[in-house]
Amino acid sequence: MKLTAYTYIGITTVLLFLFVITSAMNFSFGWIFYTSIIGQIAIVFMVYKVLIDRYHTNKTFKDFYEDCPVREENYR
């Protein structure tokens, strides 16, 4: 099964929420330290996976936003 970039983003988000929860609930230093290290590694891995993802679109900057089309007028 191929994992998409969104899956890596979700896993990293869950790990970092786990870090926040462990630090807010005064867990032992070992748990907080290891969740922070694993979270930092997950961030680096997530950024790498997002950057090498083979996502392709036909949209350009000329298309702007799909929900707010821009008129092709000269605003001088």
PDB file of N, CA, C and O in Angstrom:
ATOM      1  N   MET A   1       0.842  -1.177   0.000  1.00  0.00           N
ATOM      2  CA  MET A   1       0.000   0.000   0.000  1.00  0.00           C
ATOM      3  C   MET A   1       0.893   1.249   0.000  1.00  0.00           C
ATOM      4  O   MET A   1       1.791   1.389   0.830  1.00  0.00           O
ATOM      5  N   LYS A   2       0.627   2.133  -0.935  1.00  0.00           N
ATOM      6  CA  LYS A   2       1.406   3.354  -1.020  1.00  0.00           C
ATOM      7  C   LYS A   2       0.778   4.417  -0.117  1.00  0.00           C
ATOM      8  O   LYS A   2      -0.419   4.690  -0.205  1.00  0.00           O
ATOM      9  N   LEU A   3       1.586   5.002   0.736  1.00  0.00           N
ATOM     10  CA  LEU A   3       1.114   6.057   1.613  1.00  0.00           C
ATOM     11  C   LEU A   3       1.282   7.394   0.908  1.00  0.00           C
ATOM     12  O   LEU A   3       2.332   7.666   0.325  1.00  0.00           O
ATOM     13  N   THR A   4       0.255   8.221   0.961  1.00  0.00           N
ATOM     14  CA  THR A   4       0.323   9.530   0.329  1.00  0.00           C
ATOM     15  C   THR A   4       0.966  10.536   1.274  1.00  0.00           C
ATOM     16  O   THR A   4       1.217  10.234   2.440  1.00  0.00           O
ATOM     17  N   ALA A   5       1.227  11.717   0.766  1.00  0.00           N
ATOM     18  CA  ALA A   5       1.807  12.775   1.587  1.00  0.00           C
ATOM     19  C   ALA A   5       0.852  13.170   2.704  1.00  0.00           C
ATOM     20  O   ALA A   5       1.289  13.542   3.793  1.00  0.00           O
ATOM     21  N   TYR A   6      -0.453  13.090   2.440  1.00  0.00           N
ATOM     22  CA  TYR A   6      -1.437  13.435   3.466  1.00  0.00           C
ATOM     23  C   TYR A   6      -1.375  12.473   4.647  1.00  0.00           C
ATOM     24  O   TYR A   6      -1.630  12.874   5.783  1.00  0.00           O
ATOM     25  N   THR A   7      -1.044  11.228   4.397  1.00  0.00           N
ATOM     26  CA  THR A   7      -0.911  10.254   5.471  1.00  0.00           C
ATOM     27  C   THR A   7       0.255  10.624   6.375  1.00  0.00           C
ATOM     28  O   THR A   7       0.134  10.558   7.598  1.00  0.00           O
ATOM     29  N   TYR A   8       1.374  11.011   5.792  1.00  0.00           N
ATOM     30  CA  TYR A   8       2.527  11.417   6.588  1.00  0.00           C
ATOM     31  C   TYR A   8       2.232  12.688   7.387  1.00  0.00           C
ATOM     32  O   TYR A   8       2.696  12.832   8.518  1.00  0.00           O
ATOM     33  N   ILE A   9       1.471  13.598   6.808  1.00  0.00           N
ATOM     34  CA  ILE A   9       1.086  14.806   7.530  1.00  0.00           C
ATOM     35  C   ILE A   9       0.208  14.439   8.725  1.00  0.00           C
ATOM     36  O   ILE A   9       0.379  14.987   9.813  1.00  0.00           O
ATOM     37  N   GLY A  10      -0.722  13.522   8.527  1.00  0.00           N
ATOM     38  CA  GLY A  10      -1.596  13.091   9.621  1.00  0.00           C
ATOM     39  C   GLY A  10      -0.838  12.394  10.728  1.00  0.00           C
ATOM     40  O   GLY A  10      -1.091  12.653  11.905  1.00  0.00           O
ATOM     41  N   ILE A  11       0.087  11.513  10.378  1.00  0.00           N
ATOM     42  CA  ILE A  11       0.878  10.796  11.383  1.00  0.00           C
ATOM     43  C   ILE A  11       1.732  11.773  12.185  1.00  0.00           C
ATOM     44  O   ILE A  11       1.827  11.658  13.407  1.00  0.00           O
ATOM     45  N   THR A  12       2.350  12.731  11.506  1.00  0.00           N
ATOM     46  CA  THR A  12       3.168  13.722  12.195  1.00  0.00           C
ATOM     47  C   THR A  12       2.323  14.587  13.116  1.00  0.00           C
ATOM     48  O   THR A  12       2.753  14.913  14.223  1.00  0.00           O
ATOM     49  N   THR A  13       1.138  14.960  12.681  1.00  0.00           N
ATOM     50  CA  THR A  13       0.249  15.752  13.513  1.00  0.00           C
ATOM     51  C   THR A  13      -0.141  14.994  14.775  1.00  0.00           C
ATOM     52  O   THR A  13      -0.141  15.564  15.866  1.00  0.00           O
ATOM     53  N   VAL A  14      -0.470  13.722  14.635  1.00  0.00           N
ATOM     54  CA  VAL A  14      -0.835  12.911  15.804  1.00  0.00           C
ATOM     55  C   VAL A  14       0.346  12.798  16.763  1.00  0.00           C
ATOM     56  O   VAL A  14       0.163  12.897  17.976  1.00  0.00           O
ATOM     57  N   LEU A  15       1.552  12.592  16.240  1.00  0.00           N
ATOM     58  CA  LEU A  15       2.733  12.504  17.100  1.00  0.00           C
ATOM     59  C   LEU A  15       2.989  13.802  17.856  1.00  0.00           C
ATOM     60  O   LEU A  15       3.352  13.775  19.032  1.00  0.00           O
ATOM     61  N   LEU A  16       2.804  14.922  17.196  1.00  0.00           N
ATOM     62  CA  LEU A  16       3.048  16.194  17.871  1.00  0.00           C
ATOM     63  C   LEU A  16       1.944  16.521  18.876  1.00  0.00           C
ATOM     64  O   LEU A  16       2.213  17.151  19.899  1.00  0.00           O
ATOM     65  N   PHE A  17       0.702  16.104  18.600  1.00  0.00           N
ATOM     66  CA  PHE A  17      -0.360  16.251  19.607  1.00  0.00           C
ATOM     67  C   PHE A  17      -0.064  15.360  20.812  1.00  0.00           C
ATOM     68  O   PHE A  17      -0.328  15.749  21.950  1.00  0.00           O
ATOM     69  N   LEU A  18       0.478  14.178  20.571  1.00  0.00           N
ATOM     70  CA  LEU A  18       0.871  13.288  21.660  1.00  0.00           C
ATOM     71  C   LEU A  18       1.952  13.951  22.509  1.00  0.00           C
ATOM     72  O   LEU A  18       1.933  13.841  23.735  1.00  0.00           O
ATOM     73  N   PHE A  19       2.882  14.631  21.870  1.00  0.00           N
ATOM     74  CA  PHE A  19       3.908  15.371  22.613  1.00  0.00           C
ATOM     75  C   PHE A  19       3.295  16.455  23.479  1.00  0.00           C
ATOM     76  O   PHE A  19       3.673  16.607  24.641  1.00  0.00           O
ATOM     77  N   VAL A  20       2.359  17.206  22.933  1.00  0.00           N
ATOM     78  CA  VAL A  20       1.707  18.278  23.694  1.00  0.00           C
ATOM     79  C   VAL A  20       0.945  17.702  24.882  1.00  0.00           C
ATOM     80  O   VAL A  20       0.995  18.252  25.982  1.00  0.00           O
ATOM     81  N   ILE A  21       0.247  16.606  24.662  1.00  0.00           N
ATOM     82  CA  ILE A  21      -0.528  15.991  25.743  1.00  0.00           C
ATOM     83  C   ILE A  21       0.390  15.467  26.838  1.00  0.00           C
ATOM     84  O   ILE A  21       0.113  15.662  28.022  1.00  0.00           O
ATOM     85  N   THR A  22       1.488  14.800  26.455  1.00  0.00           N
ATOM     86  CA  THR A  22       2.397  14.277  27.474  1.00  0.00           C
ATOM     87  C   THR A  22       3.057  15.392  28.268  1.00  0.00           C
ATOM     88  O   THR A  22       3.282  15.239  29.469  1.00  0.00           O
ATOM     89  N   SER A  23       3.368  16.496  27.634  1.00  0.00           N
ATOM     90  CA  SER A  23       3.992  17.593  28.373  1.00  0.00           C
ATOM     91  C   SER A  23       2.983  18.344  29.229  1.00  0.00           C
ATOM     92  O   SER A  23       3.342  18.846  30.294  1.00  0.00           O
ATOM     93  N   ALA A  24       1.731  18.435  28.793  1.00  0.00           N
ATOM     94  CA  ALA A  24       0.714  19.138  29.572  1.00  0.00           C
ATOM     95  C   ALA A  24       0.269  18.330  30.784  1.00  0.00           C
ATOM     96  O   ALA A  24      -0.146  18.907  31.789  1.00  0.00           O
ATOM     97  N   MET A  25       0.349  17.005  30.705  1.00  0.00           N
ATOM     98  CA  MET A  25      -0.114  16.162  31.803  1.00  0.00           C
ATOM     99  C   MET A  25       1.021  15.739  32.733  1.00  0.00           C
ATOM    100  O   MET A  25       0.855  14.830  33.546  1.00  0.00           O
ATOM    101  N   ASN A  26       2.165  16.394  32.614  1.00  0.00           N
ATOM    102  CA  ASN A  26       3.317  16.150  33.488  1.00  0.00           C
ATOM    103  C   ASN A  26       3.743  14.686  33.515  1.00  0.00           C
ATOM    104  O   ASN A  26       3.955  14.114  34.584  1.00  0.00           O
ATOM    105  N   PHE A  27       3.867  14.090  32.346  1.00  0.00           N
ATOM    106  CA  PHE A  27       4.420  12.745  32.256  1.00  0.00           C
ATOM    107  C   PHE A  27       5.897  12.818  32.631  1.00  0.00           C
ATOM    108  O   PHE A  27       6.452  13.904  32.798  1.00  0.00           O
ATOM    109  N   SER A  28       6.510  11.679  32.759  1.00  0.00           N
ATOM    110  CA  SER A  28       7.933  11.671  33.114  1.00  0.00           C
ATOM    111  C   SER A  28       8.747  12.269  31.968  1.00  0.00           C
ATOM    112  O   SER A  28       8.318  12.305  30.815  1.00  0.00           O
ATOM    113  N   PHE A  29       9.936  12.732  32.336  1.00  0.00           N
ATOM    114  CA  PHE A  29      10.785  13.387  31.353  1.00  0.00           C
ATOM    115  C   PHE A  29      11.117  12.467  30.188  1.00  0.00           C
ATOM    116  O   PHE A  29      11.233  12.933  29.055  1.00  0.00           O
ATOM    117  N   GLY A  30      11.272  11.186  30.437  1.00  0.00           N
ATOM    118  CA  GLY A  30      11.605  10.230  29.378  1.00  0.00           C
ATOM    119  C   GLY A  30      10.544  10.194  28.284  1.00  0.00           C
ATOM    120  O   GLY A  30      10.874  10.223  27.098  1.00  0.00           O
ATOM    121  N   TRP A  31       9.278  10.132  28.674  1.00  0.00           N
ATOM    122  CA  TRP A  31       8.194  10.118  27.678  1.00  0.00           C
ATOM    123  C   TRP A  31       8.165  11.409  26.870  1.00  0.00           C
ATOM    124  O   TRP A  31       8.009  11.380  25.650  1.00  0.00           O
ATOM    125  N   ILE A  32       8.315  12.534  27.549  1.00  0.00           N
ATOM    126  CA  ILE A  32       8.286  13.824  26.851  1.00  0.00           C
ATOM    127  C   ILE A  32       9.479  13.942  25.906  1.00  0.00           C
ATOM    128  O   ILE A  32       9.333  14.402  24.773  1.00  0.00           O
ATOM    129  N   PHE A  33      10.652  13.531  26.365  1.00  0.00           N
ATOM    130  CA  PHE A  33      11.855  13.610  25.540  1.00  0.00           C
ATOM    131  C   PHE A  33      11.729  12.740  24.297  1.00  0.00           C
ATOM    132  O   PHE A  33      12.021  13.193  23.191  1.00  0.00           O
ATOM    133  N   TYR A  34      11.294  11.493  24.471  1.00  0.00           N
ATOM    134  CA  TYR A  34      11.212  10.588  23.327  1.00  0.00           C
ATOM    135  C   TYR A  34      10.101  10.983  22.350  1.00  0.00           C
ATOM    136  O   TYR A  34      10.263  10.812  21.142  1.00  0.00           O
ATOM    137  N   THR A  35       8.979  11.506  22.847  1.00  0.00           N
ATOM    138  CA  THR A  35       7.945  11.963  21.901  1.00  0.00           C
ATOM    139  C   THR A  35       8.416  13.198  21.135  1.00  0.00           C
ATOM    140  O   THR A  35       8.056  13.375  19.971  1.00  0.00           O
ATOM    141  N   SER A  36       9.218  14.053  21.772  1.00  0.00           N
ATOM    142  CA  SER A  36       9.725  15.222  21.046  1.00  0.00           C
ATOM    143  C   SER A  36      10.744  14.800  19.983  1.00  0.00           C
ATOM    144  O   SER A  36      10.741  15.345  18.880  1.00  0.00           O
ATOM    145  N   ILE A  37      11.602  13.849  20.298  1.00  0.00           N
ATOM    146  CA  ILE A  37      12.596  13.372  19.323  1.00  0.00           C
ATOM    147  C   ILE A  37      11.898  12.680  18.150  1.00  0.00           C
ATOM    148  O   ILE A  37      12.224  12.937  16.991  1.00  0.00           O
ATOM    149  N   ILE A  38      10.946  11.809  18.454  1.00  0.00           N
ATOM    150  CA  ILE A  38      10.207  11.114  17.389  1.00  0.00           C
ATOM    151  C   ILE A  38       9.424  12.112  16.548  1.00  0.00           C
ATOM    152  O   ILE A  38       9.338  11.959  15.330  1.00  0.00           O
ATOM    153  N   GLY A  39       8.848  13.140  17.187  1.00  0.00           N
ATOM    154  CA  GLY A  39       8.119  14.178  16.450  1.00  0.00           C
ATOM    155  C   GLY A  39       9.018  14.968  15.526  1.00  0.00           C
ATOM    156  O   GLY A  39       8.627  15.286  14.403  1.00  0.00           O
ATOM    157  N   GLN A  40      10.224  15.292  15.983  1.00  0.00           N
ATOM    158  CA  GLN A  40      11.155  16.035  15.141  1.00  0.00           C
ATOM    159  C   GLN A  40      11.623  15.204  13.951  1.00  0.00           C
ATOM    160  O   GLN A  40      11.757  15.722  12.842  1.00  0.00           O
ATOM    161  N   ILE A  41      11.868  13.928  14.178  1.00  0.00           N
ATOM    162  CA  ILE A  41      12.238  13.040  13.072  1.00  0.00           C
ATOM    163  C   ILE A  41      11.081  12.919  12.086  1.00  0.00           C
ATOM    164  O   ILE A  41      11.287  12.904  10.873  1.00  0.00           O
ATOM    165  N   ALA A  42       9.857  12.832  12.619  1.00  0.00           N
ATOM    166  CA  ALA A  42       8.681  12.726  11.751  1.00  0.00           C
ATOM    167  C   ALA A  42       8.488  13.982  10.916  1.00  0.00           C
ATOM    168  O   ALA A  42       8.057  13.894   9.767  1.00  0.00           O
ATOM    169  N   ILE A  43       8.799  15.150  11.469  1.00  0.00           N
ATOM    170  CA  ILE A  43       8.673  16.400  10.704  1.00  0.00           C
ATOM    171  C   ILE A  43       9.654  16.400   9.534  1.00  0.00           C
ATOM    172  O   ILE A  43       9.283  16.743   8.411  1.00  0.00           O
ATOM    173  N   VAL A  44      10.893  16.020   9.792  1.00  0.00           N
ATOM    174  CA  VAL A  44      11.889  15.981   8.715  1.00  0.00           C
ATOM    175  C   VAL A  44      11.477  14.980   7.638  1.00  0.00           C
ATOM    176  O   VAL A  44      11.560  15.276   6.446  1.00  0.00           O
ATOM    177  N   PHE A  45      11.032  13.794   8.059  1.00  0.00           N
ATOM    178  CA  PHE A  45      10.592  12.770   7.112  1.00  0.00           C
ATOM    179  C   PHE A  45       9.359  13.237   6.325  1.00  0.00           C
ATOM    180  O   PHE A  45       9.263  12.993   5.123  1.00  0.00           O
ATOM    181  N   MET A  46       8.413  13.911   7.009  1.00  0.00           N
ATOM    182  CA  MET A  46       7.212  14.406   6.342  1.00  0.00           C
ATOM    183  C   MET A  46       7.570  15.448   5.280  1.00  0.00           C
ATOM    184  O   MET A  46       7.047  15.403   4.166  1.00  0.00           O
ATOM    185  N   VAL A  47       8.451  16.376   5.616  1.00  0.00           N
ATOM    186  CA  VAL A  47       8.856  17.405   4.651  1.00  0.00           C
ATOM    187  C   VAL A  47       9.522  16.766   3.444  1.00  0.00           C
ATOM    188  O   VAL A  47       9.266  17.164   2.308  1.00  0.00           O
ATOM    189  N   TYR A  48      10.369  15.787   3.683  1.00  0.00           N
ATOM    190  CA  TYR A  48      11.023  15.077   2.589  1.00  0.00           C
ATOM    191  C   TYR A  48       9.995  14.394   1.687  1.00  0.00           C
ATOM    192  O   TYR A  48      10.080  14.496   0.463  1.00  0.00           O
ATOM    193  N   LYS A  49       9.028  13.700   2.282  1.00  0.00           N
ATOM    194  CA  LYS A  49       8.020  12.988   1.494  1.00  0.00           C
ATOM    195  C   LYS A  49       7.114  13.955   0.722  1.00  0.00           C
ATOM    196  O   LYS A  49       6.725  13.667  -0.410  1.00  0.00           O
ATOM    197  N   VAL A  50       6.780  15.090   1.326  1.00  0.00           N
ATOM    198  CA  VAL A  50       5.937  16.071   0.636  1.00  0.00           C
ATOM    199  C   VAL A  50       6.693  16.674  -0.540  1.00  0.00           C
ATOM    200  O   VAL A  50       6.106  16.905  -1.596  1.00  0.00           O
ATOM    201  N   LEU A  51       7.979  16.931  -0.375  1.00  0.00           N
ATOM    202  CA  LEU A  51       8.746  17.553  -1.447  1.00  0.00           C
ATOM    203  C   LEU A  51       9.015  16.611  -2.613  1.00  0.00           C
ATOM    204  O   LEU A  51       9.118  17.069  -3.752  1.00  0.00           O
ATOM    205  N   ILE A  52       9.133  15.315  -2.364  1.00  0.00           N
ATOM    206  CA  ILE A  52       9.389  14.390  -3.472  1.00  0.00           C
ATOM    207  C   ILE A  52       8.110  13.764  -4.016  1.00  0.00           C
ATOM    208  O   ILE A  52       8.170  12.927  -4.916  1.00  0.00           O
ATOM    209  N   ASP A  53       6.953  14.157  -3.485  1.00  0.00           N
ATOM    210  CA  ASP A  53       5.687  13.606  -3.960  1.00  0.00           C
ATOM    211  C   ASP A  53       5.473  13.976  -5.429  1.00  0.00           C
ATOM    212  O   ASP A  53       5.731  15.111  -5.828  1.00  0.00           O
ATOM    213  N   ARG A  54       5.012  13.040  -6.214  1.00  0.00           N
ATOM    214  CA  ARG A  54       4.821  13.263  -7.654  1.00  0.00           C
ATOM    215  C   ARG A  54       3.419  13.794  -7.947  1.00  0.00           C
ATOM    216  O   ARG A  54       2.701  13.238  -8.778  1.00  0.00           O
ATOM    217  N   TYR A  55       3.037  14.857  -7.270  1.00  0.00           N
ATOM    218  CA  TYR A  55       1.742  15.487  -7.486  1.00  0.00           C
ATOM    219  C   TYR A  55       1.845  16.413  -8.686  1.00  0.00           C
ATOM    220  O   TYR A  55       2.789  17.194  -8.802  1.00  0.00           O
ATOM    221  N   HIS A  56       0.867  16.318  -9.578  1.00  0.00           N
ATOM    222  CA  HIS A  56       0.882  17.142 -10.779  1.00  0.00           C
ATOM    223  C   HIS A  56      -0.499  17.762 -10.963  1.00  0.00           C
ATOM    224  O   HIS A  56      -1.520  17.107 -10.752  1.00  0.00           O
ATOM    225  N   THR A  57      -0.517  19.006 -11.351  1.00  0.00           N
ATOM    226  CA  THR A  57      -1.771  19.693 -11.615  1.00  0.00           C
ATOM    227  C   THR A  57      -1.634  20.499 -12.899  1.00  0.00           C
ATOM    228  O   THR A  57      -0.534  20.859 -13.317  1.00  0.00           O
ATOM    229  N   ASN A  58      -2.769  20.771 -13.507  1.00  0.00           N
ATOM    230  CA  ASN A  58      -2.779  21.594 -14.718  1.00  0.00           C
ATOM    231  C   ASN A  58      -3.026  23.060 -14.404  1.00  0.00           C
ATOM    232  O   ASN A  58      -3.034  23.896 -15.307  1.00  0.00           O
ATOM    233  N   LYS A  59      -3.225  23.377 -13.141  1.00  0.00           N
ATOM    234  CA  LYS A  59      -3.483  24.753 -12.733  1.00  0.00           C
ATOM    235  C   LYS A  59      -2.191  25.558 -12.784  1.00  0.00           C
ATOM    236  O   LYS A  59      -1.105  25.034 -12.540  1.00  0.00           O
ATOM    237  N   THR A  60      -2.329  26.833 -13.104  1.00  0.00           N
ATOM    238  CA  THR A  60      -1.200  27.750 -13.100  1.00  0.00           C
ATOM    239  C   THR A  60      -1.564  28.943 -12.238  1.00  0.00           C
ATOM    240  O   THR A  60      -2.679  29.032 -11.723  1.00  0.00           O
ATOM    241  N   PHE A  61      -0.619  29.862 -12.084  1.00  0.00           N
ATOM    242  CA  PHE A  61      -0.924  31.061 -11.313  1.00  0.00           C
ATOM    243  C   PHE A  61      -1.964  31.927 -12.030  1.00  0.00           C
ATOM    244  O   PHE A  61      -2.645  32.738 -11.401  1.00  0.00           O
ATOM    245  N   LYS A  62      -2.078  31.753 -13.304  1.00  0.00           N
ATOM    246  CA  LYS A  62      -3.077  32.504 -14.055  1.00  0.00           C
ATOM    247  C   LYS A  62      -4.488  32.059 -13.688  1.00  0.00           C
ATOM    248  O   LYS A  62      -5.425  32.850 -13.799  1.00  0.00           O
ATOM    249  N   ASP A  63      -4.663  30.812 -13.252  1.00  0.00           N
ATOM    250  CA  ASP A  63      -5.973  30.312 -12.820  1.00  0.00           C
ATOM    251  C   ASP A  63      -6.399  30.896 -11.482  1.00  0.00           C
ATOM    252  O   ASP A  63      -7.592  30.916 -11.181  1.00  0.00           O
ATOM    253  N   PHE A  64      -5.477  31.362 -10.684  1.00  0.00           N
ATOM    254  CA  PHE A  64      -5.702  31.956  -9.370  1.00  0.00           C
ATOM    255  C   PHE A  64      -6.510  31.003  -8.498  1.00  0.00           C
ATOM    256  O   PHE A  64      -6.206  29.811  -8.463  1.00  0.00           O
ATOM    257  N   TYR A  65      -7.504  31.476  -7.810  1.00  0.00           N
ATOM    258  CA  TYR A  65      -8.324  30.627  -6.947  1.00  0.00           C
ATOM    259  C   TYR A  65      -9.539  30.136  -7.705  1.00  0.00           C
ATOM    260  O   TYR A  65     -10.129  30.878  -8.491  1.00  0.00           O
ATOM    261  N   GLU A  66      -9.917  28.883  -7.473  1.00  0.00           N
ATOM    262  CA  GLU A  66     -11.080  28.345  -8.163  1.00  0.00           C
ATOM    263  C   GLU A  66     -12.383  28.921  -7.615  1.00  0.00           C
ATOM    264  O   GLU A  66     -13.353  29.061  -8.359  1.00  0.00           O
ATOM    265  N   ASP A  67     -12.420  29.256  -6.333  1.00  0.00           N
ATOM    266  CA  ASP A  67     -13.654  29.752  -5.742  1.00  0.00           C
ATOM    267  C   ASP A  67     -13.833  31.251  -5.938  1.00  0.00           C
ATOM    268  O   ASP A  67     -14.907  31.781  -5.655  1.00  0.00           O
ATOM    269  N   CYS A  68     -12.811  31.943  -6.415  1.00  0.00           N
ATOM    270  CA  CYS A  68     -12.906  33.383  -6.646  1.00  0.00           C
ATOM    271  C   CYS A  68     -12.189  33.715  -7.951  1.00  0.00           C
ATOM    272  O   CYS A  68     -11.039  34.154  -7.933  1.00  0.00           O
ATOM    273  N   PRO A  69     -12.856  33.512  -9.073  1.00  0.00           N
ATOM    274  CA  PRO A  69     -12.179  33.757 -10.349  1.00  0.00           C
ATOM    275  C   PRO A  69     -11.799  35.237 -10.515  1.00  0.00           C
ATOM    276  O   PRO A  69     -12.519  36.135 -10.080  1.00  0.00           O
ATOM    277  N   VAL A  70     -10.678  35.453 -11.140  1.00  0.00           N
ATOM    278  CA  VAL A  70     -10.183  36.802 -11.368  1.00  0.00           C
ATOM    279  C   VAL A  70     -10.499  37.189 -12.800  1.00  0.00           C
ATOM    280  O   VAL A  70     -10.283  36.420 -13.736  1.00  0.00           O
ATOM    281  N   ARG A  71     -11.018  38.404 -12.947  1.00  0.00           N
ATOM    282  CA  ARG A  71     -11.307  38.886 -14.302  1.00  0.00           C
ATOM    283  C   ARG A  71     -10.019  39.281 -14.987  1.00  0.00           C
ATOM    284  O   ARG A  71      -9.068  39.715 -14.338  1.00  0.00           O
ATOM    285  N   GLU A  72      -9.989  39.135 -16.265  1.00  0.00           N
ATOM    286  CA  GLU A  72      -8.799  39.445 -17.048  1.00  0.00           C
ATOM    287  C   GLU A  72      -8.837  40.892 -17.519  1.00  0.00           C
ATOM    288  O   GLU A  72      -8.779  41.153 -18.721  1.00  0.00           O
ATOM    289  N   GLU A  73      -8.932  41.831 -16.590  1.00  0.00           N
ATOM    290  CA  GLU A  73      -8.970  43.239 -16.935  1.00  0.00           C
ATOM    291  C   GLU A  73      -7.679  43.917 -16.527  1.00  0.00           C
ATOM    292  O   GLU A  73      -6.963  43.440 -15.647  1.00  0.00           O
ATOM    293  N   ASN A  74      -7.400  44.992 -17.151  1.00  0.00           N
ATOM    294  CA  ASN A  74      -6.253  45.788 -16.791  1.00  0.00           C
ATOM    295  C   ASN A  74      -6.721  46.795 -15.750  1.00  0.00           C
ATOM    296  O   ASN A  74      -7.620  47.591 -16.022  1.00  0.00           O
ATOM    297  N   TYR A  75      -6.123  46.771 -14.559  1.00  0.00           N
ATOM    298  CA  TYR A  75      -6.594  47.621 -13.466  1.00  0.00           C
ATOM    299  C   TYR A  75      -5.793  48.913 -13.340  1.00  0.00           C
ATOM    300  O   TYR A  75      -5.440  49.299 -12.226  1.00  0.00           O
ATOM    301  N   ARG A  76      -5.504  49.575 -14.421  1.00  0.00           N
ATOM    302  CA  ARG A  76      -4.757  50.826 -14.361  1.00  0.00           C
ATOM    303  C   ARG A  76      -5.644  51.996 -14.208  1.00  0.00           C
ATOM    304  O   ARG A  76      -5.166  53.128 -14.141  1.00  0.00           O
TER     305      ARG A  76
END
